[in-house]
Amino acid sequence: MNIADIKSYVLKYKGKNVKFKFNGSRNQTEEFDGRIIGVYKNIFIIESVTDNRIKSFSYSDVLVNNLEILEE
C-alpha cells in the first residue's frame, strides 16, 4: 500500500462511525469509536464518538500501522 491508496481507503470511511486502534508510544494501545470528519492533503481528522474529542492523524500513521481502521 502507498499513501495514495491509503487516502482513498480513508476517504471511503468519511462520515461513517468506525472503530479505531491507535498504537502509541511505549506499547500503549487505545481503541476508540469515531467518525472521520475531514480529509485533507496530509492529514485526516477524527471525532471521537464517546467524548467528542478531535484527533488528527497522518496517512503515514496508517501506513506504518500506528493507526488501524477496524471494519465491523
Backbone hydrogen bonds, N-H to C=O, Kabsch-Sander energy under -0.5 kcal/mol:
donor,donor_aa,acceptor,acceptor_aa,energy
6,I,2,N,-2.1
7,K,3,I,-2.4
8,S,4,A,-1.8
9,Y,5,D,-2.1
10,V,6,I,-2.8
11,L,7,K,-2.4
12,K,8,S,-1.3
13,Y,9,Y,-0.5
13,Y,10,V,-1.4
14,K,11,L,-1.3
15,G,36,I,-2.5
16,K,13,Y,-2.0
18,V,34,G,-3.1
19,K,70,L,-1.1
20,F,32,F,-3.4
21,K,68,E,-2.2
22,F,30,E,-3.4
23,N,21,K,-0.5
23,N,66,N,-3.4
24,G,22,F,-0.9
24,G,28,Q,-2.9
27,N,24,G,-0.6
28,Q,25,S,-1.2
30,E,22,F,-2.6
32,F,20,F,-2.2
34,G,18,V,-2.9
35,R,47,E,-2.0
36,I,13,Y,-0.6
36,I,16,K,-0.7
37,I,35,R,-0.6
37,I,45,I,-2.2
38,G,45,I,-1.3
40,Y,43,I,-2.6
44,F,57,F,-2.6
45,I,38,G,-2.7
46,I,55,K,-3.5
47,E,35,R,-2.7
48,S,46,I,-0.6
48,S,53,R,-3.2
49,V,33,D,-2.5
50,T,33,D,-0.6
52,N,48,S,-1.2
55,K,46,I,-3.1
57,F,44,F,-2.4
59,Y,42,N,-0.9
61,D,58,S,-1.0
62,V,58,S,-0.7
63,L,59,Y,-1.8
64,V,60,S,-2.3
65,N,62,V,-1.2
66,N,61,D,-2.4
67,L,61,D,-1.7
68,E,21,K,-2.7
70,L,19,K,-2.7
70,L,68,E,-0.7
71,E,69,I,-0.6
